[in-house]
Amino acid sequence: MNKFICVHGHFYQPPRENPYFEEIFKQKEASPFHDWNEKIYNESYLPNTASRVLDENNRILDIVNNYKYLSFNFGPTLIAWLKRKHPELIESLKEADQENIRTFGGFGNAIAQAHSHMIMPLAKELDMRIQIVWGIKSFENTFGRKPGGMWLPETAVDLKTLKILSEEGIKFTILGAHQCEKVKSPDGKWIDVDEGSLDVTRPYKVSISDNACIWIFFFHRALSGNLSFGNMLRNGDAMGERLIQEILKSSLSPAILLLACDGETFGHHHKFGEMALSRAIKRIKLDNSVSIAPLEYILTLFENQPSWEAKIKENTSWSCAHGIKRWQEDCGCSTGGEPGWHQKWRGPLRETINFLIDKFDELFEALSPKLFKDPLRALEDYIDLIENKVSYQDFLQEHIKKPETNASLCLKLLELQRMKMFSQTSCGWFFSDISGVETVQILLYASRGMLLYKEIKGIDLEPKFKEILEKAPGNRPNFPTGKAVYEKLVTPAIYNKDKLLASLAFLSKIKGKNFKIGAFKVNSEILSFPTLNENSLTSGKIEVSDLRTQESYGSFFINIKLKNLQQLTFLLDVEPEQEKSTNEKLTQINMSSRSNKEIIEFIKSFKPYAMFDMKILPSDYIEEVMSKDILELKQKLLDMAEIIYREARESIMTMKEMGIEIHPLIKESLNLFFENLILNTLEKYSESLWSPGYTNTLLSVIKEASTLGATPRLEKANLAIENRYRNLLNLYLKTRKRNYLEEIKDTIKVAFQLKLYPSLWIMQNETYKIYEQIKEELREILLILGFSNKLTNKGEG
């Protein structure tokens, strides 16, 4: 079989972390998920690890890790987030790559990506090289091998980019057929081509110099477009058949048909797209005339043949009809927006970011030769430090001339470079308005870069930055210019040292003496003063270490919580020998007899150098700080909800029988009551055997909730059900005691009744992994879980 079909998935999300904390905070637009990364993880990345292939009765015939059959790249910033939040997905990716390595003689199906998703032809040469080196190193840190290929963000390309790719050992990249200008046959004849006439069933060499080249795989643009934006994913069998027939048209041997799309196409952009992909894969695997293989393996089949060369169209991309203008001017390309909107803001935004790039580079070039043994190598290796592959001590010893005195300054310079590159992330220009979340994000990276610059050089770049940004016209009345976007959406999310100290002082009250949060390690000493009512007072010292720059700073603080739940933190310059007397003075205030205003004025008499309201905290942290108060309020609500249920049940039943709509407040009380009752019961018994009548009791509670029209939110019950099922399955595997099988069935029954579909998804995956070992014993459970009779060999179903 020398005919190959390859679908490449470019899996990527813009970096979303607040660069001060290195944490992603709640994004309301992604509800019910915490943020967009979580949303897309659940809709695409996770389902593709265990995609369902269904039979004609919509029962599960197979569960497929799609990553084993895709060519794929995951953006390094997305990989970094997955390693923190969902390391199990990283294991699925590595498993897929390793299986291909075993099957195809050492060639995996994962390829690298330029690190921070900037438009490479618009970048300076230093940034180009660092993007490529960081992309390679990040890939090695994840997959444990060198990458053969690299994905260029937006497939934006020029010869300089290809040259650096080749110099850094990359063998190939992927471009669209429309990005090829002409080709040269093995007999030396150059032929003009376009998207329609280019033969995309072979890779092409692009000569870099007399001794160097790089290979290009050109994807089939029409079919890729249909996959991404058309109806190809409506029918996986038809998709597989269409791809087979297309590659069989080629007279070449070997020959490849390559499609490329956003990986999020499978499940996020197209619901159940991952299942259609699995069907297509299954159809292709059944055909003896074609096969699926990694691009690097396929390349080896062409390397020893007379090669064709290509000349690329420079400064082109896959997502801008005008080349790469989408990332520097109002070319007409946009996504979303409203009628009449423009993108005239793109040019001034590019000018603004370029202003910072020049300033940051000037500073790096001026200082780095005095500080680093080899500035370029230090910058290249910095990614290993970011990704925790080397310790700070080892990194500093290897790269810094005087680590004992210059460590923090050197690390700030490297962080400045990182912020510079993140502020060039392509997503900032891609969409419809400058007030979009992606543009706000790159401006936030720029803000931290300016803060670092000011700490190093003592010059504030922000006034000039905002002056240029004011030339960027927006589309929304609330955000008429880029400057307005910066001041309204970016400035509140900026954390200088004082604001950081106050934020972490707020958190220290609930986190304790020593804790790590985001990019900070915190040590605190807290003294709580006795109070007689809802007001409270604490004081203490806080020491903060920035884990990125190894810089430490601290302050004495006073925190007050007032009757209205408002909390304020005051930062004071207090020498160690004055701390005791300061605390003694604080005992003079009688919190119970003073008004809020009097308490605040008393604290101000200590001459604090800064005062902050709890509102400075990101919403996630506000919830943590208020967690105790929230829990107390919730318990009061739960007590009231139980009273309403006990005293109003009969009245509610009568109203239902008479067709009278239940008042929303009563219905919400019932939801809260049953949600709490069911969750507490499940968590209590999640790791123990249920008594014979327990399942019926739990099911009767669920039935009672349904009878009263309650719809409790039970997403949190998933974890309890999943853990219970997994534990029972493991116990059965160890003991083969049939009572565990009955308990497993009861657990499934409860999950069905609660409509906990994520739990069912996990149950199906866990059972499928081991069903070959004990197929006969698990047959009934497989059928209950929705597996096909064909899978269990119990008839044709």
C-alpha positions in Angstrom: 0.0 0.0 0.0 1.8 3.1 -1.2 -1.3 5.4 -1.2 -1.6 7.4 2.1 -4.3 9.5 3.6 -3.3 11.9 6.4 -5.4 14.4 8.3 -3.4 16.9 10.3 -5.0 18.6 13.3 -3.5 21.9 14.5 -4.6 21.9 18.2 -4.1 25.4 19.7 -5.6 27.9 22.0 -4.3 31.4 22.7 -2.4 31.7 25.9 -5.0 32.9 28.4 -3.1 33.2 31.7 -3.0 36.4 33.5 0.8 37.1 33.2 1.2 38.4 36.7 -0.2 35.3 38.4 0.3 32.8 35.5 -3.2 31.5 36.2 -6.3 31.5 34.0 -9.2 33.2 35.8 -12.9 32.6 35.3 -14.2 33.6 31.9 -18.0 34.1 32.0 -18.4 33.6 28.3 -17.2 30.0 28.7 -20.0 29.1 31.2 -20.8 26.6 32.4 -17.0 25.9 32.3 -14.5 27.9 34.2 -12.7 29.2 31.1 -12.4 28.7 27.4 -9.6 26.2 27.7 -11.7 24.0 30.0 -14.7 24.3 27.6 -12.7 23.2 24.6 -10.9 20.5 26.5 -14.3 19.0 27.4 -15.7 19.4 23.9 -12.7 18.4 21.8 -9.4 17.5 23.4 -10.8 14.9 25.8 -13.4 13.3 23.5 -10.8 12.7 20.9 -8.9 10.4 23.3 -11.9 8.0 23.4 -14.1 8.7 20.5 -17.2 6.5 19.9 -17.9 4.4 16.8 -21.5 3.5 16.8 -23.4 0.7 15.1 -26.7 1.0 13.2 -28.6 1.1 16.5 -26.4 3.9 17.9 -24.7 1.5 20.3 -20.9 1.6 20.9 -19.0 -0.7 18.5 -15.5 0.7 19.2 -13.7 3.4 21.2 -10.9 5.1 19.4 -8.0 7.3 20.4 -8.2 9.6 17.4 -4.7 11.0 18.1 -3.2 7.6 17.0 -4.5 8.2 13.5 -4.1 12.0 13.1 -1.0 13.9 12.3 -1.1 16.5 15.0 0.6 19.4 16.8 -0.4 20.9 20.1 0.6 24.5 20.8 3.3 24.6 23.5 1.4 27.1 25.6 -1.7 24.8 25.4 0.5 21.8 26.4 1.8 23.8 29.4 -1.7 24.3 30.6 -2.7 20.7 29.9 0.3 19.5 32.0 -0.9 21.6 34.9 -4.6 20.8 34.6 -5.1 17.6 32.7 -1.9 15.5 32.6 -3.9 12.4 31.6 -4.4 14.0 28.2 -0.7 14.4 27.7 -0.3 10.7 28.4 -2.9 9.9 25.6 -0.9 12.1 23.2 2.4 10.4 24.1 0.8 7.0 23.8 -0.5 7.8 20.3 2.9 9.1 19.2 4.7 6.1 20.7 2.4 3.6 19.0 3.2 5.2 15.7 7.0 5.0 16.5 6.7 1.3 17.1 4.6 0.7 14.0 6.5 2.9 11.6 10.1 2.2 12.5 10.8 5.1 14.8 8.6 7.8 13.2 5.9 9.4 15.4 2.8 11.3 14.2 3.3 14.3 16.5 5.0 17.4 15.1 6.2 20.6 16.8 4.8 24.2 16.6 6.5 27.6 16.7 6.1 28.4 20.4 3.9 31.4 20.9 1.9 31.5 17.7 3.2 34.7 16.3 3.2 35.5 12.6 6.7 34.5 11.7 7.3 36.7 8.6 6.3 39.8 10.7 8.8 38.9 13.4 12.4 40.0 13.9 15.0 37.3 13.1 15.8 36.8 16.8 12.2 36.2 17.7 11.8 33.8 14.7 14.7 31.7 15.9 13.6 31.7 19.5 10.1 30.7 18.5 11.5 27.7 16.6 14.0 26.7 19.2 11.5 27.0 22.0 9.0 25.0 19.9 11.5 22.2 19.4 12.6 22.1 23.0 9.0 22.2 24.3 8.2 19.2 22.0 11.3 17.3 23.3 10.2 18.1 26.9 6.8 16.6 26.2 7.4 13.7 23.7 10.9 12.8 24.6 12.3 12.9 21.1 13.3 15.4 18.4 10.5 16.6 16.1 10.8 15.9 12.3 8.2 18.6 11.4 7.0 21.9 12.6 3.7 23.7 12.2 3.9 27.4 11.4 1.2 29.6 13.0 -1.5 30.3 10.4 0.9 28.6 8.0 2.4 32.1 7.6 5.7 31.7 5.7 8.6 33.3 4.1 12.1 32.0 3.0 13.8 33.4 6.2 11.4 31.3 8.3 12.1 28.2 6.2 15.9 28.9 6.5 15.8 29.0 10.3 13.6 25.8 10.4 16.2 24.0 8.3 19.1 25.3 10.3 17.5 24.0 13.5 17.1 20.5 12.1 13.4 20.6 11.1 12.9 18.4 8.0 9.4 19.5 6.9 6.5 21.8 7.4 2.9 22.0 6.1 1.5 24.7 3.7 -1.6 25.2 1.6 -1.6 24.5 -2.1 -2.3 28.2 -2.7 1.0 29.1 -1.1 3.0 27.5 -3.9 4.1 29.7 -6.9 5.9 27.2 -9.1 7.5 23.8 -9.1 10.5 22.2 -10.8 10.3 18.7 -12.1 13.3 16.3 -11.7 14.4 17.2 -15.3 14.9 20.8 -14.2 11.8 22.4 -15.8 10.0 25.1 -13.8 6.2 25.1 -14.1 3.9 27.8 -12.9 1.1 26.4 -10.7 -1.9 27.5 -8.7 -4.1 25.9 -6.1 -6.0 24.0 -8.8 -3.1 22.7 -10.8 -0.5 21.8 -8.1 -0.2 18.1 -7.6 -0.5 17.9 -3.8 0.0 14.1 -3.7 3.8 14.5 -3.3 6.1 16.6 -1.0 8.4 19.2 -2.5 11.8 20.4 -1.6 12.5 24.1 -1.1 16.2 24.9 -1.5 17.6 27.1 1.2 21.1 27.2 0.0 23.4 25.0 -2.1 23.6 22.5 0.8 20.4 22.9 2.6 16.7 22.4 1.9 13.4 21.8 3.7 10.5 19.7 2.5 6.9 21.0 2.2 3.7 18.9 2.3 0.9 20.9 0.6 -2.5 20.2 2.0 -5.5 19.8 -0.3 -7.2 23.1 0.3 -10.7 22.4 -1.1 -11.1 19.2 0.9 -9.6 20.8 4.0 -12.0 23.7 3.7 -14.9 21.3 3.4 -13.7 19.4 6.5 -13.4 22.7 8.5 -16.4 24.7 7.2 -18.5 22.4 5.1 -20.5 19.3 5.7 -17.8 16.6 5.4 -18.2 15.7 9.1 -21.9 15.0 8.8 -21.1 11.4 7.7 -17.9 9.7 8.7 -18.3 6.8 6.3 -18.9 9.1 3.4 -15.9 11.2 4.4 -13.6 8.1 4.5 -14.9 6.9 1.1 -14.4 10.4 -0.4 -10.8 10.6 0.8 -10.1 7.1 -0.5 -11.5 7.8 -4.0 -9.5 11.1 -4.1 -6.1 9.5 -3.4 -6.8 6.6 -5.7 -7.0 9.2 -8.6 -3.3 9.7 -8.2 -1.0 7.8 -10.5 2.0 8.3 -8.2 3.4 5.6 -6.0 3.9 6.5 -3.3 1.3 9.2 -3.0 -0.3 11.1 -0.2 -3.5 13.0 0.3 -3.1 15.5 3.1 -5.9 17.5 4.8 -5.2 20.1 7.5 -7.6 21.9 9.9 -7.9 23.2 13.4 -7.9 20.3 15.7 -10.8 21.9 17.5 -12.9 21.1 14.4 -13.4 17.7 15.9 -15.9 18.2 18.7 -15.8 21.9 19.4 -16.5 23.6 16.0 -18.5 20.6 14.9 -20.3 18.7 17.6 -19.6 15.0 17.4 -17.0 15.8 14.8 -14.6 13.5 16.6 -17.1 10.6 16.1 -17.3 11.3 12.4 -13.5 11.3 12.2 -13.4 7.9 14.0 -15.9 6.5 11.4 -13.7 7.9 8.6 -10.6 6.3 10.1 -12.4 3.0 10.5 -13.5 3.1 6.8 -10.0 3.9 5.6 -8.4 1.1 7.7 -10.8 -1.4 6.1 -9.6 -0.5 2.6 -6.5 -2.5 1.5 -5.6 0.0 -1.2 -4.8 2.9 1.2 -3.2 3.4 4.6 -2.7 6.0 7.4 0.9 6.9 8.4 2.9 9.7 9.9 4.2 12.4 7.6 7.8 11.9 8.6 7.5 8.2 7.6 5.9 9.1 4.3 8.7 11.5 3.7 11.3 8.7 3.8 9.5 7.0 0.9 10.1 10.1 -1.3 13.6 11.1 -0.2 15.3 8.5 -2.3 13.2 9.3 -5.4 13.9 12.0 -8.0 12.6 15.0 -6.2 10.4 17.9 -7.2 11.2 21.3 -6.0 8.9 24.2 -5.1 9.0 27.9 -4.9 6.7 29.3 -2.3 4.7 32.5 -2.4 6.2 34.5 0.4 4.2 36.3 3.1 1.1 34.1 2.6 -1.0 32.2 5.2 -4.0 29.8 5.3 -6.4 32.3 6.9 -5.9 35.6 5.0 -6.8 36.0 1.4 -4.4 38.9 1.2 -1.3 37.1 2.4 -0.5 38.2 6.0 -2.2 41.6 6.0 -4.8 40.4 8.5 -2.2 40.9 11.2 -1.2 44.4 10.3 -4.0 46.3 8.5 -7.7 46.4 7.7 -7.6 44.0 4.8 -11.2 42.9 5.0 -10.6 39.6 6.7 -12.3 39.2 10.1 -14.3 36.8 12.2 -17.6 37.7 13.8 -18.4 41.3 14.5 -21.4 43.4 13.4 -22.4 45.0 10.1 -20.3 48.1 9.4 -17.5 47.1 11.7 -13.9 47.7 10.5 -10.5 46.6 11.5 -8.6 49.9 11.1 -7.2 49.3 14.6 -4.9 46.6 13.4 -2.2 48.9 11.9 -1.9 51.1 15.1 -1.9 48.0 17.2 1.0 46.5 15.2 2.8 49.9 15.5 2.2 49.9 19.3 3.6 46.4 19.8 6.6 47.1 17.4 7.4 50.1 19.6 7.7 47.8 22.6 9.7 45.2 20.7 12.3 47.8 19.7 12.6 49.1 23.3 12.8 45.6 24.9 15.4 44.4 22.4 17.5 47.6 22.8 17.6 46.9 26.6 18.4 43.2 26.1 21.2 44.0 23.6 22.7 46.6 25.9 22.7 44.6 29.1 22.9 40.9 28.2 26.5 40.7 27.0 27.6 42.0 30.5 25.4 39.6 32.3 25.2 36.3 30.4 28.0 34.0 29.3 26.2 33.6 25.9 23.0 35.7 25.7 21.5 33.8 22.7 22.0 30.4 24.3 20.6 31.6 27.6 17.5 32.8 25.8 17.2 29.6 23.9 17.5 27.5 27.0 15.2 29.6 29.0 12.2 27.5 27.8 13.7 24.5 29.8 13.6 26.6 32.9 10.0 27.7 32.2 9.0 24.1 31.7 10.7 22.9 34.9 13.3 20.8 33.0 16.2 22.4 34.8 16.5 23.9 38.2 17.0 27.7 38.7 20.3 26.9 40.4 21.6 24.9 37.5 20.3 27.4 34.9 21.9 30.3 36.7 25.3 28.6 37.1 25.4 27.6 33.5 24.3 30.9 31.9 25.0 33.8 34.2 28.4 35.4 34.9 27.7 36.4 38.5 24.6 34.5 39.6 25.1 35.5 43.3 24.5 39.2 42.4 22.8 39.4 39.0 20.3 36.5 39.1 17.1 38.5 39.5 18.2 41.1 36.9 19.0 38.4 34.3 15.8 36.5 34.9 13.8 39.8 34.5 15.5 40.3 31.1 14.6 36.8 30.0 11.0 37.4 31.2 10.9 40.6 29.3 11.7 38.7 26.1 9.0 36.1 26.9 6.4 38.9 27.4 7.6 40.5 24.2 6.9 37.3 22.3 3.6 36.6 23.9 2.4 40.1 23.0 2.9 39.2 19.4 0.5 36.2 19.6 -1.4 36.2 16.3 -4.8 36.0 17.9 -4.6 39.6 19.0 -5.2 40.8 15.4 -7.3 37.9 14.1 -10.8 38.8 15.2 -13.3 41.7 14.7 -12.6 44.3 17.3 -9.7 45.6 19.5 -11.8 45.1 22.6 -11.9 41.4 22.0 -10.6 39.1 24.7 -7.6 38.0 22.6 -6.4 41.5 22.0 -6.9 42.4 25.6 -4.7 39.4 26.4 -1.7 40.5 24.3 -2.0 44.0 25.8 -1.9 42.4 29.2 1.4 40.6 28.3 2.7 44.0 26.9 1.7 45.6 30.3 3.8 43.2 32.3 6.7 43.7 29.8 6.5 47.5 30.4 6.5 46.9 34.2 9.6 44.7 34.0 11.2 47.3 31.7 10.5 50.1 34.3 12.0 48.0 37.1 15.1 47.3 35.1 15.7 50.7 33.4 13.6 53.1 35.5 11.7 54.4 32.5 7.9 54.2 32.1 6.9 53.3 28.6 3.2 53.2 29.2 2.5 56.9 28.4 4.0 56.6 24.9 2.4 53.1 24.5 -1.0 54.5 25.2 -0.4 57.5 22.9 0.2 55.2 20.0 -2.6 52.9 21.0 -5.0 55.9 21.0 -4.7 56.0 17.2 -6.4 52.5 17.0 -10.1 53.1 16.4 -12.5 50.6 17.9 -16.1 49.6 16.9 -17.8 49.7 20.2 -19.0 53.0 21.7 -17.6 52.0 25.1 -14.2 51.3 23.6 -13.7 54.0 20.9 -9.9 53.6 20.9 -7.2 51.2 21.8 -6.3 53.5 24.7 -9.8 53.1 26.1 -9.5 49.3 25.8 -6.2 49.4 27.7 -7.5 51.7 30.5 -10.8 49.9 31.0 -10.0 46.3 30.4 -6.2 45.9 30.9 -5.3 48.3 33.6 -7.6 46.7 36.3 -5.8 43.4 35.6 -2.3 44.8 36.1 -0.5 43.9 39.3 2.4 46.0 40.5 4.3 44.9 43.6 2.0 46.8 46.0 -1.2 45.4 44.4 0.3 41.9 44.5 1.3 42.2 48.1 -2.2 43.3 49.1 -3.8 40.5 47.0 -1.6 37.9 48.6 -2.3 39.4 52.1 -6.0 38.9 51.5 -5.4 35.3 50.5 -3.0 34.6 53.5 -5.9 34.7 55.9 -7.4 31.5 54.3 -4.2 29.9 52.9 -2.2 29.9 56.1 1.4 30.7 56.8 3.1 29.2 53.8 1.5 28.6 50.4 2.2 28.7 46.7 -0.3 30.4 44.3 0.3 30.9 40.7 3.8 32.2 40.2 4.4 33.1 43.8 5.6 31.5 47.0 4.2 33.2 50.1 5.3 33.3 53.7 3.1 35.1 56.2 2.7 35.7 59.9 -0.8 36.7 60.9 -2.1 38.0 64.2 -5.9 38.0 64.7 -7.4 40.5 67.1 -10.5 39.5 69.3 -13.8 40.9 68.0 -17.3 41.0 69.4 -19.3 41.2 66.2 -19.1 40.8 62.4 -16.2 43.2 62.1 -12.7 41.6 62.3 -9.1 42.8 62.3 -5.9 41.0 61.5 -2.3 42.3 61.0 0.9 40.6 59.9 3.9 40.4 57.7 3.9 39.0 54.2 7.0 37.9 52.2 6.5 37.1 48.6 9.0 35.3 46.2 8.4 35.6 42.5 9.3 32.1 41.2 10.1 33.4 37.7 12.6 36.2 38.7 13.6 34.8 42.1 12.9 38.3 43.5 11.5 38.6 47.0 9.7 41.5 48.7 7.4 42.1 51.6 5.4 44.4 53.8 3.6 44.8 57.1 -0.2 44.8 56.5 -3.5 45.4 58.3 -6.6 43.7 57.1 -10.1 44.6 58.2 -13.4 42.9 57.4 -16.5 45.0 58.0 -20.1 44.1 58.7 -21.1 44.4 55.1 -18.4 41.8 54.2 -16.2 44.5 52.7 -12.6 43.8 53.2 -9.7 46.2 53.0 -5.9 45.7 53.3 -3.5 48.5 54.2 0.3 48.2 53.5 2.6 49.9 56.0 6.3 50.5 56.3 7.0 49.1 59.8 10.5 48.2 61.0 10.8 44.8 62.8 11.4 46.5 66.1 8.2 48.5 65.7 5.9 45.6 64.9 5.0 44.9 68.6 4.2 48.5 69.4 2.1 48.7 66.2 0.1 45.7 67.2 -0.4 47.1 70.7 -1.8 50.3 69.2 -4.2 48.2 67.1 -5.8 46.7 70.3 -7.0 50.2 71.2 -9.8 50.2 68.7 -13.1 48.8 69.8 -14.3 47.2 66.5 -17.8 46.6 67.9 -18.6 50.2 68.8 -17.1 52.0 65.7 -18.8 52.7 62.4 -17.1 51.4 59.2 -15.9 55.0 58.5 -14.4 55.4 62.0 -12.6 52.0 61.7 -11.0 53.0 58.3 -10.0 56.4 59.6 -8.3 54.8 62.6 -6.3 52.5 60.4 -5.3 55.4 58.2 -3.8 57.1 61.3 -1.0 54.5 61.0 0.0 56.2 57.7 -0.3 53.2 55.3 1.5 53.7 52.0 -1.2 51.8 50.1 -4.8 50.7 50.7 -6.7 48.2 48.6 -10.3 46.9 48.5 -10.8 43.1 48.1 -12.2 44.0 44.6 -8.7 44.1 43.3 -8.6 40.3 43.5 -9.5 38.2 40.4 -13.0 36.7 40.8 -11.6 33.2 41.6 -9.6 34.5 44.5 -12.5 36.7 45.8 -14.6 33.5 46.1 -11.7 31.9 48.1 -11.4 34.8 50.4 -15.1 34.9 51.0 -15.5 31.1 51.1 -16.2 31.0 54.8 -18.9 33.7 54.6 -20.3 32.1 51.5 -20.5 28.7 53.2 -22.2 30.3 56.2 -24.8 31.9 53.9 -25.2 28.7 51.9 -25.9 26.7 55.1 -28.6 29.2 56.1 -30.1 28.8 52.6 -29.9 25.0 53.0 -31.7 25.2 56.4 -34.4 27.3 54.9 -34.7 25.0 51.9 -35.2 22.0 54.1 -37.9 23.9 56.1 -39.7 24.8 52.8 -39.6 21.2 51.7 -40.8 19.8 55.0 -43.6 22.3 55.5 -44.7 23.0 51.9 -44.5 19.6 50.3 -48.2 18.9 50.3 -49.0 22.4 49.1 -46.6 22.0 46.2 -48.1 18.7 45.2 -51.6 20.2 45.3 -50.4 23.1 43.1 -48.8 20.7 40.6 -52.0 18.7 40.4 -54.0 21.8 39.7 -51.6 22.9 37.1 -50.5 26.0 39.0 -46.9 27.0 38.3 -44.6 26.7 41.2 -43.0 30.0 42.3 -39.4 30.3 41.1 -38.1 30.9 44.7 -39.8 27.7 45.9 -38.5 25.7 43.0 -35.0 27.0 43.5 -35.2 26.0 47.2 -36.2 22.5 46.2 -33.4 22.3 43.8 -30.9 23.3 46.5 -32.4 20.9 49.0 -32.2 17.9 46.7 -28.9 18.8 45.3 -27.3 18.9 48.8 -29.1 15.7 49.9 -28.0 13.7 46.8 -24.4 15.0 46.8 -23.9 14.3 50.5 -25.2 10.8 50.2 -23.1 10.0 47.1 -19.9 11.4 48.6 -20.5 9.5 51.9 -20.8 6.2 50.2 -18.5 6.7 47.2 -15.8 4.3 48.3 -17.8 1.7 50.3 -20.3 -1.0 49.5 -23.9 0.0 49.5 -26.4 -1.9 51.6 -29.0 -3.9 49.7 -31.7 -1.2 50.2 -29.4 1.8 49.7 -29.8 2.0 45.9 -33.6 1.9 46.2 -33.5 4.6 48.9 -31.3 6.8 46.7 -33.5 6.2 43.7 -36.6 7.1 45.7 -35.0 10.5 46.6 -34.3 11.1 42.9 -37.9 10.2 42.1 -39.2 12.5 44.9 -37.2 15.4 43.4 -38.7 14.7 40.0 -42.2 14.4 41.4 -41.9 17.9 42.9 -40.5 19.3 39.6 -37.1 19.9 41.1 -34.1 20.0 38.8 -31.1 19.9 41.1 -27.7 20.7 39.6 -25.7 17.5 40.0 -22.5 18.1 37.9 -20.4 17.6 41.1 -22.0 14.2 41.6 -20.0 13.0 38.5 -16.8 12.6 40.4 -18.4 10.6 43.2 -20.0 8.2 40.7 -16.8 7.9 38.6 -14.7 7.1 41.6 -17.1 4.6 42.9 -17.4 2.8 39.6 -13.6 2.7 39.1 -13.0 1.4 42.6 -15.6 -1.3 42.2 -14.2 -2.4 38.8 -10.7 -2.7 40.3 -12.1 -4.6 43.3 -13.8 -7.0 41.0 -10.7 -7.5 38.9 -8.7 -8.4 42.0 -11.3 -10.6 43.7 -13.8 -11.8 41.0 -16.5 -11.6 43.7 -19.9 -11.3 42.0 -21.3 -9.0 44.6 -19.1 -6.3 43.1 -20.8 -6.8 39.7 -24.2 -6.2 41.3 -22.8 -3.0 43.0 -21.5 -1.9 39.6 -24.9 -2.3 38.0 -26.5 -0.3 40.9 -24.0 2.5 40.3 -24.9 2.5 36.6 -28.5 2.6 37.5 -28.0 5.6 39.7 -26.0 7.4 37.0 -28.8 6.8 34.5 -31.4 8.2 36.9 -29.3 11.3 37.7 -28.6 11.7 33.9 -24.9 12.0 34.7 -23.6 11.5 31.2 -20.0 12.4 31.8 -20.0 9.6 34.4 -21.4 7.2 31.8 -18.6 8.3 29.4 -16.0 7.5 32.0 -17.6 4.2 32.9 -17.7 3.1 29.3 -14.0 4.0 28.9 -12.9 2.2 32.0 -14.9 -0.9 31.0 -13.7 -0.9 27.4 -10.1 -0.9 28.5 -10.5 -4.3 30.2 -13.4 -6.0 28.5 -11.2 -8.3 26.5 -9.8 -9.8 29.8 -13.2 -10.7 31.2 -15.7 -10.3 28.3 -18.1 -13.0 29.4 -18.4 -11.7 33.0 -18.8 -8.1 31.8 -21.2 -8.8 28.9 -24.3 -7.7 30.7 -22.7 -4.6 32.1 -21.3 -3.7 28.6 -24.9 -4.0 27.2 -26.3 -1.8 30.0 -23.7 0.8 29.3 -24.7 1.0 25.7 -22.2 -1.2 23.9 -23.2 -3.1 20.8 -24.1 -6.8 20.8 -21.6 -7.1 18.0 -18.8 -6.1 20.4 -19.9 -8.6 23.0 -20.4 -11.4 20.4 -23.9 -12.0 21.5 -25.7 -11.8 18.1 -26.0 -9.2 15.6 -28.0 -6.7 17.7 
